[in-house]
Amino acid sequence: MCGIVAYIGKRQAYPIIVKGLQRLEYRGYDSAGVALLHQGQMNIYKKAGKVTDLIKFAEGKELNGNIGMGHTRWATHGEPNDRNAHPHWSESTIFSIIHNGIIENYAALKEALKSKGHTFTSDTDTEVLIHFIEDIYYAEKVSLEEAVRLALGEIVGAYAIVILSKQDPHKLIAARRASPIVVGVGTDEFFVASDASPIVEYTKNVVYLNDNEIALIDNGKLTVKTIENQVKTPYIQELELQLEAIEKGGYDHFMLKEIYEQPRSIWDSMRGRLDAKTGHLRMGGIAEFEGKFANAKRIIICACGTSWHAGLVAEYLLEDLCRIPVEVEYASEFRYRNPVLFEDDVVIAISQSGETADTLAAIELAKQKGATIFGVCNVVGASIPRATHAGAYTHAGPEIGVASTKAFTAQVAVLTLIALQIAQKKGTITETRFRTLLTELEAIPAKVEAVLKQNDAIKELAARYVDSNNALYLGRGYGFPVALEGALKLKEISYIHAEGYPAAEMKHGPIALIDDAMPVVVIATKGANFEKVVSNIQEVKARKGRIIAIVTEGDKEVRTMADHVIEIPETDDILVPLVSVIPLQLFSYHIAVMRGCNVDQPRNLAKSVTVE
Ligand code: M6R
């Protein structure tokens, strides 16, 4: 979603801002803009399209200035055009603002401001906010920071903002509520961004603003206060992020790099947490809450998108291994349907970004109802890990491609460890099975590596189906969430319509779609449901569907029926998602590349969905 980057210091701001905006491109956006303060002037350039369009547009214009801010906008209020791009001016063009989030009460504020003579040049909620701030500034005769504080007290909604003033070229103000802001602290310079990626090459020292906090950087000094006017001591943390982790490292796309990183990222997600030789498994994050988990009458999992699919795998695992009833909820539905929650419920919130607005809101709701909330997140220090009672990081490293790949497998690995630890605590798993699963888990990275070696064959297969208009993905048991995830990967990056279904459910509707042009991808690995899946394959073949089957190495049965097979190394049934999803990721990737799609930034999608 929208991205923010700002700079104040001794260097030229423009190159830092533009590079920062490019680092934020992965979040998804449709226009970009910058504001630069120089010799009492504020120069604003903005353009619909990509950051490169903005750069071209700004060529030859005044780009000097040691203070400035830039924004990539993902349209919410108003179309993605030059007019609606950020930054936005205040009425008198003294102040300007960039904003991530949504001001929910903007319509009422806009009406009130119009009646006072304000005119607006865009359709955005953001422009209303800066007009509102300016209105207070003049009416109350207060400083800009005080006007910002007073205005934010009246705002309903979510925001991460940065504000500049022509009158004060040494001052930069930032604030957050439900949308992240991180301040990088350098030597006599500061960076502000919506995540650490634009900052990491300049400084490792950062301050994450909390909700309802305002940062004022004025004449080289950072002060933080709440919107209730309470002064806070900024807590400077050291960033763990490495610069290489956010660069492509020789791959054509971040998505491909991230697919290939999985042997390593799955290992990283388990590293230090298990040791099959000694039978040791310790998820530090749940140590304190182990009893709560073990005694939970119910576990509710809240997530969105791919993280929801990981949640579905977790449902199967937790019910299977721990005998605890589990419900998997779309966070967006859960938050609005007055759910029944008890104090002995444990809620697991899963999120790669840790910023997904619906998941955050679901957490707040569950907290209010007294449930214990456990987070499974990838981005360290993000809002969700800070909002939960406890949690485990997935340690997959930064995921830049909008389509989630390595985050999914890391989530599944971590959720498997959690299920195993609870099962051991509850005594619902035998020591032998526990040890077998630990050994199998340790073997997963090598098995993923083996699947990646089939990349060329998968690419050839993709070439055969590149012109498909539809695809069906089928699986049963642990293969079902994988089918959903495979279908999501294909549709989001290649724009081919794809559906994931439980294989047996096919005959209750989707079977009507099957003809000789319909590719049907089936997770048909050896395991509890194998024979049943074979029957479903026959049903598809009887209707001339084209079967692409993911099978266990050495399979002879499915091979005789399927049009194509992709073999994956044998593993325990419950660990199949970790290996079987890999060929589906590669298949989608190659199809999308062959169709000329923007794989890393698919149309309309955002990496962290910070609006509901
Ligand atoms: O950051 P989160 O895991 O909370 O994000 C949830 C979804 O927005 C995300 O998984 C989305 O579905 C991806 N585009 C999937 O590839």
Boltz pocket constraint, residues with backbone or C-beta under 6 A from the ligand:
constraints:
  - pocket:
      binder: B
      contacts: [[A, 304], [A, 305], [A, 306], [A, 307], [A, 308], [A, 350], [A, 351], [A, 352], [A, 353], [A, 354], [A, 355], [A, 356], [A, 359], [A, 402], [A, 403], [A, 404], [A, 405], [A, 492], [A, 605], [A, 606], [A, 607], [A, 608], [A, 609]]
      max_distance: 6.0
